[in-house]
Amino acid sequence: MSSREAILARIRSAVAGAPAVEVSRGYRPVRSEPGSADLFAERVRDYRAVVRAVPESEVAAAVAAALAERGVRRLVVPEELPGGWLDAVPAEVEPLRDEPPLTAAELDRADGVVTGCAVAIAETGTIVLDAGPGQGRRALTLVPDYHLCVVRADQIVPGVPEAVARLDPARPMTWISGPSATSDIELNRVEGVHGPRTLEVVIAL
């Protein structure tokens, strides 16, 4: 018998017949940060994203203002996006519907995409998409260079455990923490390598 086998045998002998120890899984961290929406906005700004927090009644105006500032003329619009969000967008902005599915070239020619989200995490400033209504398939938010995401205040949770509890693990998920960015060995930051170069968030309070 090797030393390893001897040690493991002694451990098995020592714990034989001992009841399993119950580990509580109901713990939650004690948080002293600002309210979820305020903290989420702060964290998202830390990632160099633009944040607009407005009353829900002003979401359409905020979306229109954001698109105008970016000069968006061709906008990818996923299925089941709440219609009211685009009510103030001028007629010269062409909505690109993903039915039939847009090609990679068509997505690349678009000026941006507007979506909702499944959940948002205040502690990390993360937006989670799960291809649900108003979000579309993953390519819609990875190919265009500009992503405008509307987040309702009731979708913001304090931390990752609360977010995971709301999500269906069987769905295709994309976790977004700021614009797409990477750095080389000399820490030269490059944005837009594997996703949108610009992320803008409208928080509907």
PyMOL commands that set and color helices and strands:
alter all, ss='L'
color gray80, all
select helices_A, chain A and resi 3-15+36-46+56-70+83-86+104-109+138-141+153-155+160-166
alter helices_A, ss='H'
color red, helices_A
select strands_A, chain A and resi 50-54+74-77+94-97+112-115+119-121+126-129+146-152+156-157+174-176+181-183+189-191+198-204
alter strands_A, ss='S'
color yellow, strands_A
deselect
rebuild
show_as cartoon
